Amino acid sequence: MNPNFEDDKDFSVSENIMAKSIIISMLHGVIRVDDAGSQDDIAGVDYWAILGEGRRVGIDDKLRRDCVRYWPDGKPQVSLEIWSKVPSDGKPGKIGWTLDQHKRTEYVMFRFSDYKQVFLFPFRLLQMAMARNIVEWSKIYQICQQDNGSYKSESIFVPATIVAAAIVEAMSI
């Protein structure tokens, strides 16, 4: 028996229960939360929040583990994916989830294993904020690549308060 596997399994189960509880408390009118299927997950939906009249609202859950120590000044940062697959060796890349217009996500929930605050952002407004600010944010905030074996992904880490302000700005003319 592998203790790491069991620890990860226990963590996953408890975080799934926690995610559902948070969604019910944050979204008005939710009567239950269902796990999304694998095809939904590919389309950016981890959970379906079911409203009283039966409508489903897609939630993408972004849970990061042990990240507080990396935050400058202890301010929470959200990871916004620029590239799901970074272009390399003349091969085209794949746009990151943050800018992917094909995602069925309606809300993105940012959670952290070592920080109590949760951020729930409307996905399309988050996309607008990212598109409008990516050039400026790239000059200011840390961009990291993650080696996934046969490809690399790339994300930018932006303070949650900056993202929230950019979303508010995206809602106004």
C-alpha positions in Angstrom: 0.0 0.0 0.0 1.4 3.4 -1.0 0.8 6.0 1.7 1.3 8.9 -0.7 -1.5 7.5 -2.9 -3.8 7.1 0.1 -3.0 10.7 1.3 -3.7 12.1 -2.2 -6.9 10.1 -2.4 -8.1 11.3 1.1 -7.1 14.9 0.1 -9.1 14.6 -3.1 -12.2 13.2 -1.5 -12.2 15.9 1.2 -11.5 18.7 -1.2 -14.4 17.5 -3.5 -16.8 17.7 -0.5 -15.4 21.1 0.4 -15.7 22.4 -3.2 -19.4 21.4 -3.4 -20.1 23.0 0.0 -18.4 26.3 -1.2 -20.3 26.3 -4.4 -23.6 25.9 -2.6 -22.8 28.7 -0.2 -21.5 31.1 -2.9 -24.0 30.8 -5.7 -27.6 31.8 -5.1 -30.3 29.2 -5.8 -28.1 26.2 -6.0 -29.9 23.1 -4.7 -27.1 20.6 -5.3 -23.7 20.2 -7.0 -22.9 17.3 -9.2 -19.4 16.1 -10.4 -18.9 16.7 -14.1 -18.0 13.9 -16.4 -14.7 13.4 -18.3 -16.0 15.1 -21.4 -17.2 18.1 -19.3 -13.8 18.3 -17.7 -12.2 18.6 -21.1 -14.6 21.5 -21.8 -13.6 23.2 -18.6 -16.3 22.0 -16.2 -15.4 20.2 -12.9 -18.8 20.6 -11.2 -22.3 21.3 -12.3 -24.2 23.6 -9.9 -27.9 22.7 -10.2 -30.4 25.6 -9.7 -33.9 25.2 -8.4 -35.4 25.3 -11.9 -33.0 22.6 -13.1 -30.6 24.9 -15.0 -26.9 23.7 -14.8 -24.1 26.2 -14.1 -20.6 25.0 -15.0 -17.8 25.5 -12.5 -14.1 25.1 -13.1 -12.3 24.4 -9.8 -8.7 25.5 -9.6 -7.3 24.1 -6.4 -3.6 24.8 -5.7 -1.7 23.1 -2.9 0.9 24.7 -0.7 1.2 28.0 -2.5 1.1 30.7 0.2 4.9 30.6 0.6 5.3 31.7 -3.0 3.1 34.8 -2.8 5.0 38.1 -2.5 3.7 40.0 0.6 1.4 37.1 1.4 -1.2 38.4 -1.1 -3.1 35.6 -2.9 -2.3 35.1 -6.5 -4.3 33.2 -9.1 -2.7 31.2 -11.8 -4.0 32.2 -15.3 -3.0 29.8 -18.0 -1.6 31.4 -21.2 -0.6 28.2 -23.0 -1.9 24.8 -22.3 0.8 23.6 -24.6 3.6 26.1 -25.5 4.5 26.2 -29.2 7.9 24.7 -29.8 10.1 23.4 -32.6 7.8 24.9 -35.2 4.8 23.0 -33.8 1.7 25.0 -33.0 0.7 25.3 -29.3 -2.6 25.1 -27.6 -4.1 28.2 -26.0 -4.5 28.1 -22.2 -7.9 27.6 -20.5 -8.0 31.3 -19.5 -8.3 32.5 -23.2 -10.0 29.4 -24.7 -13.3 30.5 -26.2 -14.5 26.8 -26.4 -14.7 26.3 -22.7 -18.2 25.7 -21.3 -17.2 27.2 -18.0 -19.4 29.8 -16.4 -17.5 30.4 -13.2 -13.9 29.7 -12.2 -13.3 29.0 -8.5 -9.8 29.5 -7.2 -9.1 27.7 -4.0 -5.9 27.0 -2.0 -5.1 24.2 0.4 -3.2 26.6 2.7 -5.4 29.7 2.5 -9.0 30.1 3.6 -10.3 32.7 1.1 -11.9 31.5 -2.1 -12.3 33.5 -5.3 -15.2 32.8 -7.7 -14.9 34.8 -10.9 -17.4 34.8 -13.9 -15.4 33.1 -16.6 -16.2 35.3 -19.6 -15.4 38.4 -17.7 -12.2 36.8 -16.5 -11.4 36.1 -20.2 -12.1 39.7 -21.1 -9.9 41.0 -18.3 -7.1 38.6 -19.3 -7.2 39.6 -22.9 -7.2 43.3 -22.1 -4.4 43.1 -19.6 -2.1 40.2 -20.6 0.6 42.4 -22.2 0.8 44.7 -19.1 0.6 41.8 -16.6 3.4 40.0 -18.5 5.7 42.9 -17.8 4.8 43.0 -14.0 4.0 39.5 -12.8 5.8 36.2 -12.8 5.3 33.8 -15.8 6.1 30.2 -15.1 6.4 27.2 -17.4 5.7 23.7 -16.2 7.3 20.8 -17.9 4.7 18.1 -18.4 7.0 15.6 -20.0 6.4 15.9 -23.8 5.2 19.5 -23.7 5.3 22.6 -21.5 2.4 24.7 -20.2 2.7 28.4 -19.2 0.8 30.5 -16.7 1.0 33.9 -15.2 0.5 34.5 -11.5 -1.5 37.7 -10.9 -2.7 39.0 -7.5 -6.4 38.1 -7.0 -7.3 41.7 -6.2 -5.8 42.9 -9.5 -7.8 40.3 -11.4 -11.0 41.3 -9.5 -10.4 44.9 -10.3 -9.8 44.1 -14.0 -13.0 42.1 -14.1 -14.9 45.1 -12.6 -13.3 47.3 -15.3 -14.3 44.8 -18.0 -17.9 45.2 -16.9 -18.0 48.9 -17.6 -17.8 50.9 -20.8 
